[in-house]
Amino acid sequence: MKISFLCFDISDNSFARAALLADAISSEHEVELIGPAKQNKIWEPLKDCSHPVRLFPWKRYPSFLNVIPKIVNAANGNLIFACKLRPTSFGISLLAKRKTPVLLDIDDWELGFFNQANFWGKVGRSLNFSNPNGMPYTWLMEYLTGFADGITVSNRFLQNRFGGTLAPHCRDVSKLNPEKFDDLENKKKLGLEGKKTLMFLGTPRAHKGIEDLFSLLDKIQTPNVQLAVIGTPNFPFGKTETPNALEERVTFLPKIPFSELGVYLSAADAIIIPQRHSMATVGQMPAKIYDAMAMAKPIVSTNVSDIPETLGDCGYLVEPGNVEQLAQAVDVIFSNPEKSREMGQKARARCKEFYDIKNLKNTLLSLIEKATAKK
């Protein structure tokens, strides 16, 4: 059976979730990833995606009207899997539905990103009719979820709001296996040799706690801690140079291919994910937690979304936005290396049991079977 994964934007980081779902079932079904690409290219870290990808460059309305039928015709699988509750994925999938079953994957609360704006920001966004993924059209999508033949969600908040089956951001623990990587050699390769490396991976955005990340450096008591920020080549606050106080304590590295993720993670002594509590994060589950768990790394994160449930007793949790607590947790990790190593091993064991890609495969195959049986 052929499955067409209809992506919201192939040049956006959301492509990672679509590729993950495709990976999970590719041994059982033919898969293809389809969708608009605002930047006319595949998202950089997955530019070497092993699955067939068809992208369609696009501009705002009215030009986007010419792109819609092209995507509809391209989505010719026996089943369509719409990735994200957005007009350019789920909306188009409904147009392509006909007799083809449609599954919907929701990994973020899209309206949450709009709702965190101030009053005038919300007014402007509510009148943004030229953007195919503007707030008015995205708002409409929430009222059309009943037309899907099945729903998967990445966290409990989304499950409570939309129903559906929980499908976390699972990982292939056979590939992300710390035994396959040389920690010391990779530290040397990244210029982190001899440093106690605290690593942040991901797009540096406010709701991900990027400002807290830099604020805690002055509060950490442990000497020789180096912050490695993966995903941005420079300081993320619009400054041309890193402030002198931080310059020697922060290593900035650009976006990396997913194929090299294990190399970079192996160079870390601890992973920090300082997610803040906001409208954007209550319905979001950071995927990097699963990467860190698979690689048996000690993890410092915050009490937001499903993070506590995911980590269990295998990580260090603090209140969101509390820089003092973040710094204290980092100090605990570096002052208790043996305990931290054990925590990392427990995290990997938990990932193997609950968040291995085989679990995701079984969930998706069951939903696909039910959806196709309906039709």
Backbone torsions as a table, in degrees:
resi	resn	phi	psi	omega
1	MET	NA	141.3	178.3
2	LYS	-97.8	130.6	178.2
3	ILE	-112.5	123.0	175.3
4	SER	-96.6	113.6	175.6
5	PHE	-89.6	114.4	-176.5
6	LEU	-98.0	111.3	-172.0
7	CYS	-94.1	148.5	178.0
8	PHE	-65.9	-44.8	176.3
9	ASP	-160.0	113.8	-175.2
10	ILE	-68.7	-21.1	178.4
11	SER	-90.8	4.8	-178.2
12	ASP	-102.8	160.2	-178.5
13	ASN	-66.6	-13.5	175.8
14	SER	-65.6	-15.5	177.2
15	PHE	-60.4	-25.9	-179.3
16	ALA	-62.4	-40.6	-179.9
17	ARG	-66.4	-43.5	178.8
18	ALA	-61.7	-42.5	179.4
19	ALA	-65.2	-36.5	177.3
20	LEU	-61.6	-46.4	179.4
21	LEU	-62.1	-40.7	178.7
22	ALA	-65.0	-42.0	177.5
23	ASP	-56.4	-42.5	-172.9
24	ALA	-61.2	-33.6	-174.1
25	ILE	-113.3	4.0	-173.6
26	SER	-66.6	-19.5	177.6
27	SER	-76.7	-15.9	-177.0
28	GLU	-110.8	-26.0	-176.0
29	HIS	-137.3	154.4	171.0
30	GLU	-73.6	131.6	-177.3
31	VAL	-125.2	151.2	175.6
32	GLU	-147.4	138.6	179.0
33	LEU	-106.2	127.4	-172.9
34	ILE	-132.1	147.3	172.9
35	GLY	160.3	172.7	177.1
36	PRO	-69.8	155.2	177.1
37	ALA	-138.6	102.7	-174.6
38	LYS	-60.3	-34.9	-179.3
39	GLN	-95.3	8.8	177.1
40	ASN	57.7	36.1	176.0
41	LYS	-160.4	163.3	176.2
42	ILE	-74.6	144.4	176.5
43	TRP	-49.6	128.3	-167.8
44	GLU	-50.7	-48.8	-178.0
45	PRO	-63.4	-16.6	179.1
46	LEU	-120.6	29.1	-178.2
47	LYS	-65.1	-21.3	178.0
48	ASP	-101.7	32.7	179.1
49	CYS	-52.4	134.4	-174.2
50	SER	-80.7	-7.5	-179.1
51	HIS	-99.5	155.2	176.1
52	PRO	-60.0	135.0	-179.3
53	VAL	-129.7	131.6	174.7
54	ARG	-123.8	116.5	-178.1
55	LEU	-115.1	154.5	-176.4
56	PHE	-130.6	110.0	178.0
57	PRO	-59.3	147.5	-177.2
58	TRP	-147.9	158.2	172.4
59	LYS	-129.8	179.5	-177.8
60	ARG	-68.8	169.0	173.3
61	TYR	-61.4	143.9	8.1
62	PRO	-86.4	-6.1	-176.9
63	SER	-60.5	-33.1	-176.1
64	PHE	-64.9	-20.7	178.6
65	LEU	-60.2	-28.9	179.0
66	ASN	-76.3	-21.5	-176.9
67	VAL	-84.3	-32.7	-174.1
68	ILE	-55.0	-51.5	-178.9
69	PRO	-63.6	-28.7	178.1
70	LYS	-65.9	-42.1	179.4
71	ILE	-70.0	-40.1	178.8
72	VAL	-58.2	-45.2	-179.7
73	ASN	-67.7	-32.8	-179.1
74	ALA	-72.8	-27.8	-178.7
75	ALA	-80.5	71.6	-171.3
76	ASN	-107.9	21.2	179.1
77	GLY	-71.8	169.6	175.1
78	ASN	-71.3	-17.8	175.8
79	LEU	-147.7	141.5	177.4
80	ILE	-107.1	130.6	177.2
81	PHE	-113.0	103.9	-179.0
82	ALA	-83.0	121.9	-176.8
83	CYS	-103.7	108.9	-178.6
84	LYS	97.8	142.8	178.6
85	LEU	-86.0	67.9	-177.6
86	ARG	-130.1	154.9	179.9
87	PRO	-60.1	-36.9	-176.4
88	THR	-79.0	-2.3	173.1
89	SER	-119.7	-72.4	-177.5
90	PHE	-65.9	-40.3	179.7
91	GLY	-59.6	-46.8	-180.0
92	ILE	-69.1	-33.7	179.1
93	SER	-62.2	-33.7	178.1
94	LEU	-68.0	-32.7	176.4
95	LEU	-70.7	-30.7	-178.5
96	ALA	-88.9	-2.6	-168.7
97	LYS	-60.9	-58.5	-177.1
98	ARG	43.9	-113.9	177.4
99	LYS	-101.2	9.1	-178.4
100	THR	-91.6	126.7	177.9
101	PRO	-66.7	148.1	-179.1
102	VAL	-124.4	124.1	169.6
103	LEU	-102.2	147.2	-177.3
104	LEU	-121.9	127.1	174.4
105	ASP	-107.6	126.4	179.5
106	ILE	-117.4	113.2	-178.9
107	ASP	-110.7	-8.4	177.4
108	ASP	-143.0	155.7	169.8
109	TRP	-87.8	98.7	-171.8
110	GLU	-62.3	-40.1	-179.4
111	LEU	-67.1	-22.3	177.4
112	GLY	-61.1	-36.9	178.2
113	PHE	-65.2	-37.5	177.9
114	PHE	-72.5	-41.6	-172.9
115	ASN	-70.9	-15.7	179.7
116	GLN	-80.1	-5.0	176.5
117	ALA	-72.1	160.8	176.4
118	ASN	-73.8	-179.6	-173.4
119	PHE	-55.9	-52.7	-176.4
120	TRP	-69.0	-29.9	175.1
121	GLY	-63.8	-40.9	178.0
122	LYS	-66.0	-39.9	178.8
123	VAL	-60.7	-46.8	-179.6
124	GLY	-62.5	-41.2	-178.5
125	ARG	-70.4	-34.1	-179.7
126	SER	-69.7	-17.0	179.5
127	LEU	-104.2	8.9	-176.5
128	ASN	-85.5	79.9	-176.8
129	PHE	-88.5	-11.3	-178.6
130	SER	-82.1	-20.3	179.8
131	ASN	-85.2	120.4	-179.4
132	PRO	-57.6	-23.6	177.2
133	ASN	-110.4	25.8	179.6
134	GLY	-65.9	168.0	-175.4
135	MET	-58.6	-42.2	-179.0
136	PRO	-59.2	-42.5	-178.3
137	TYR	-74.2	-36.5	178.4
138	THR	-66.4	-39.4	176.7
139	TRP	-59.5	-40.9	179.8
140	LEU	-62.0	-36.6	-177.0
141	MET	-57.6	-35.6	-178.6
142	GLU	-62.7	-25.9	-178.1
143	TYR	-89.4	-2.1	-178.2
144	LEU	-111.2	5.8	-176.4
145	THR	-61.9	-24.6	179.7
146	GLY	-64.7	-16.4	179.0
147	PHE	-81.5	-10.0	177.0
148	ALA	-76.0	147.9	179.3
149	ASP	-87.3	2.0	177.7
150	GLY	174.1	151.4	-176.6
151	ILE	-132.8	136.2	168.3
152	THR	-116.0	147.3	-180.0
153	VAL	-134.7	155.1	-175.3
154	SER	-93.6	-11.0	-177.9
155	ASN	-156.1	170.5	-173.9
156	ARG	-67.9	-36.7	178.8
157	PHE	-57.0	-47.1	-180.0
158	LEU	-66.9	-35.7	178.6
159	GLN	-65.4	-40.5	178.1
160	ASN	-66.8	-31.0	-177.2
161	ARG	-85.2	-38.8	-172.5
162	PHE	-118.5	-5.8	-173.6
163	GLY	75.5	-155.8	176.6
164	GLY	90.9	-176.9	-175.8
165	THR	-103.4	134.7	179.8
166	LEU	-72.2	125.5	178.9
167	ALA	-136.0	85.4	-177.4
168	PRO	-62.3	168.8	176.9
169	HIS	-74.7	80.5	-177.2
170	CYS	-73.2	164.4	-178.6
171	ARG	-133.4	153.4	175.5
172	ASP	-82.3	97.7	-174.1
173	VAL	-72.0	-13.2	175.5
174	SER	-74.9	-27.9	177.2
175	LYS	-88.9	-45.3	175.2
176	LEU	-87.2	78.5	-176.4
177	ASN	-125.5	116.1	-175.8
178	PRO	-58.2	-24.3	-179.4
179	GLU	-69.3	-15.3	-179.3
180	LYS	-89.6	-1.5	-173.8
181	PHE	-126.9	146.9	178.0
182	ASP	-97.7	103.4	-175.2
183	ASP	-57.9	-49.5	-175.6
184	LEU	-66.0	-40.7	179.5
185	GLU	-64.8	-40.1	-179.6
186	ASN	-73.3	-32.0	172.9
187	LYS	-60.2	-45.3	-180.0
188	LYS	-62.4	-42.2	-178.8
189	LYS	-61.9	-34.2	-177.6
190	LEU	-94.7	6.0	179.1
191	GLY	75.1	26.3	-177.6
192	LEU	-113.9	15.4	-177.7
193	GLU	-60.9	133.0	178.4
194	GLY	79.0	2.0	-179.2
195	LYS	-103.8	148.4	169.4
196	LYS	-86.1	104.9	-165.8
197	THR	-95.6	119.9	173.5
198	LEU	-104.5	120.7	-169.4
199	MET	-115.9	139.0	172.0
200	PHE	-121.4	127.5	176.6
201	LEU	-117.5	139.8	175.6
202	GLY	130.4	175.9	179.6
203	THR	-73.0	125.3	-176.2
204	PRO	-76.5	90.3	179.8
205	ARG	-118.9	158.9	-175.2
206	ALA	-58.4	-43.9	-176.5
207	HIS	-70.1	-12.0	175.1
208	LYS	-88.7	4.2	175.7
209	GLY	77.3	27.8	-175.9
210	ILE	-62.6	-35.5	178.8
211	GLU	-69.4	-38.6	176.2
212	ASP	-62.0	-34.6	-178.2
213	LEU	-58.9	-42.8	-179.0
214	PHE	-81.5	-29.7	179.3
215	SER	-66.3	-32.0	-174.7
216	LEU	-73.9	-16.2	-177.3
217	LEU	-59.1	-36.9	179.8
218	ASP	-76.2	-11.6	-176.6
219	LYS	-102.9	-13.9	177.8
220	ILE	-70.2	129.5	-178.6
221	GLN	-87.0	-25.3	-178.1
222	THR	-66.9	128.1	179.0
223	PRO	-75.9	158.7	171.4
224	ASN	66.2	30.5	176.0
225	VAL	-89.4	126.4	178.7
226	GLN	-111.4	126.2	176.8
227	LEU	-88.9	121.9	176.6
228	ALA	-108.5	118.5	-178.7
229	VAL	-107.1	111.2	-178.1
230	ILE	-100.0	123.1	178.1
231	GLY	128.1	-5.1	177.0
232	THR	-147.1	135.9	-177.5
233	PRO	-85.0	-3.9	-177.1
234	ASN	-155.0	180.0	-176.7
235	PHE	-64.7	129.3	-168.2
236	PRO	-88.5	16.1	-178.4
237	PHE	-108.4	21.9	176.4
238	GLY	80.3	13.2	179.0
239	LYS	-97.8	150.7	-177.0
240	THR	-78.0	-26.1	-179.5
241	GLU	-134.7	151.9	174.8
242	THR	-69.1	134.4	176.6
243	PRO	-55.0	143.7	-175.1
244	ASN	-56.2	-35.0	-177.9
245	ALA	-63.0	-26.3	-177.7
246	LEU	-106.3	-14.8	-168.4
247	GLU	-52.6	-42.6	-175.8
248	GLU	-86.5	-9.2	-175.2
249	ARG	-105.3	-1.8	-178.1
250	VAL	-126.3	131.1	173.4
251	THR	-111.7	119.9	179.1
252	PHE	-100.1	130.9	177.8
253	LEU	-129.8	143.2	-176.5
254	PRO	-72.9	-179.2	175.1
255	LYS	-57.5	142.6	-177.2
256	ILE	-118.2	151.3	175.4
257	PRO	-63.7	145.1	178.2
258	PHE	-59.3	-28.6	-179.4
259	SER	-65.4	-19.6	-179.2
260	GLU	-105.4	7.6	-176.3
261	LEU	-57.8	-43.4	-179.5
262	GLY	-62.2	-35.6	178.8
263	VAL	-61.3	-47.0	-177.9
264	TYR	-70.5	-42.1	179.9
265	LEU	-64.4	-34.9	-179.1
266	SER	-65.2	-24.3	179.6
267	ALA	-79.3	-8.4	-177.8
268	ALA	-89.8	143.1	171.7
269	ASP	-91.6	-24.1	177.1
270	ALA	-157.0	151.5	178.5
271	ILE	-112.4	135.0	177.9
272	ILE	-118.9	132.0	-179.5
273	ILE	-132.8	84.5	-171.0
274	PRO	-86.3	50.7	-177.1
275	GLN	-53.6	131.9	175.9
276	ARG	-89.3	163.3	175.9
277	HIS	-93.6	118.0	-178.7
278	SER	-157.6	175.0	176.1
279	MET	-60.4	-28.7	-178.6
280	ALA	-78.3	-24.7	-172.0
281	THR	-105.5	-15.4	-179.1
282	VAL	-63.3	-28.2	179.3
283	GLY	-108.9	24.0	-177.8
284	GLN	-127.2	138.5	176.7
285	MET	-120.8	113.2	-176.6
286	PRO	-63.4	122.8	-175.8
287	ALA	-68.4	-24.1	-175.6
288	LYS	-66.3	-19.5	176.4
289	ILE	-61.3	-40.7	-178.6
290	TYR	-69.5	-34.8	175.2
291	ASP	-61.5	-47.1	-178.5
292	ALA	-65.0	-39.7	178.4
293	MET	-63.3	-45.1	-179.5
294	ALA	-60.3	-33.5	-178.6
295	MET	-91.3	10.7	174.1
296	ALA	59.4	40.9	-180.0
297	LYS	-98.4	141.4	171.1
298	PRO	-61.8	138.3	-172.7
299	ILE	-125.5	132.2	170.9
300	VAL	-111.8	123.8	179.0
301	SER	-146.6	-169.0	-173.0
302	THR	-122.5	162.4	-177.0
303	ASN	-82.3	72.3	-177.0
304	VAL	-134.6	143.1	176.6
305	SER	52.7	-135.1	-177.2
306	ASP	-94.1	12.3	-177.4
307	ILE	-58.1	-46.5	178.4
308	PRO	-60.4	-42.8	-179.7
309	GLU	-65.9	-38.8	-178.4
310	THR	-67.9	-47.1	-177.8
311	LEU	-74.5	-32.5	-174.4
312	GLY	60.7	-129.6	177.5
313	ASP	-101.2	27.0	-175.1
314	CYS	-106.1	15.3	-179.3
315	GLY	-155.1	178.6	-179.1
316	TYR	-110.4	117.0	-176.1
317	LEU	-110.3	138.6	176.0
318	VAL	-131.3	171.0	177.6
319	GLU	-74.4	140.8	-178.4
320	PRO	-61.0	136.4	177.8
321	GLY	83.4	-2.3	-178.1
322	ASN	-94.4	96.2	-175.6
323	VAL	-67.7	-35.7	179.0
324	GLU	-59.9	-46.3	179.9
325	GLN	-66.0	-38.3	176.8
326	LEU	-59.0	-46.5	-179.2
327	ALA	-63.6	-41.2	179.9
328	GLN	-63.7	-40.4	179.2
329	ALA	-64.4	-39.8	177.4
330	VAL	-62.9	-42.9	178.5
331	ASP	-62.6	-38.7	178.4
332	VAL	-61.1	-43.0	-179.7
333	ILE	-61.4	-48.2	-175.0
334	PHE	-77.8	-19.9	178.3
335	SER	-90.3	-9.9	178.7
336	ASN	-130.9	67.7	-173.1
337	PRO	-60.7	-36.6	-178.2
338	GLU	-69.6	-44.3	177.3
339	LYS	-63.0	-40.6	179.8
340	SER	-64.3	-38.3	177.7
341	ARG	-63.4	-41.3	178.3
342	GLU	-64.0	-38.9	177.9
343	MET	-62.4	-41.2	178.3
344	GLY	-63.1	-41.3	178.7
345	GLN	-65.6	-38.4	176.9
346	LYS	-64.6	-38.1	179.2
347	ALA	-63.7	-40.9	178.8
348	ARG	-65.7	-42.2	178.8
349	ALA	-61.5	-38.9	178.5
350	ARG	-67.1	-38.6	178.8
351	CYS	-65.0	-42.2	179.3
352	LYS	-62.4	-36.1	-176.6
353	GLU	-77.8	-43.2	-171.0
354	PHE	-110.6	-25.4	-168.5
355	TYR	-126.1	24.9	173.3
356	ASP	-77.5	151.2	-175.9
357	ILE	-62.6	-21.3	176.7
358	LYS	-64.1	-35.4	176.9
359	ASN	-63.1	-43.9	178.8
360	LEU	-63.9	-40.6	178.8
361	LYS	-57.0	-48.9	-178.9
362	ASN	-62.4	-40.1	178.5
363	THR	-62.1	-47.6	-176.5
364	LEU	-68.4	-42.1	-179.3
365	LEU	-62.0	-37.1	178.0
366	SER	-64.7	-43.4	179.6
367	LEU	-66.3	-40.8	178.7
368	ILE	-61.5	-43.2	179.6
369	GLU	-62.1	-43.7	-179.8
370	LYS	-65.9	-42.8	-177.5
371	ALA	-66.1	-41.2	-179.5
372	THR	-72.6	-31.3	177.7
373	ALA	-65.9	-33.4	177.4
374	LYS	-59.9	-37.4	-174.2
375	LYS	-86.6	NA	NA
